[in-house]
Amino acid sequence: MFHKIKNVQYLENYIIEITFENNIIKYYNVSNLFEKWDVFQNLVNIPNLFEQVKVEPGGFGISWNDEIDLSCEELWENGYIQNSESY
């Protein structure tokens, strides 16, 4: 089952807020990916790229450009509900 995304918003310190279609809001720390996948370092190195995050058509993921994206299931499984853990 896919947990489709309705909205995404960037916050400070490379945290994004994801609102899913079931209205559950989760947070995801993108900085955890900087060392795992080199392409995510572009979110730091390219000015204003992080702020360009958008929901992909159909709500199956988010992206910043043609090279950097995350699936809705990655965000659902590894995102956290505020106050359930710290940033």
Buried (B, 14 or more C-beta within 10 A) or exposed (E): EBBBBBBBEBEEEBBBBBBBEEEEBBBBBBBEBBEEEEBBEBBEEEEEBBEEBEBBEEBBBBBBBEEBBBBBEBBBEEBEEEEEEEE
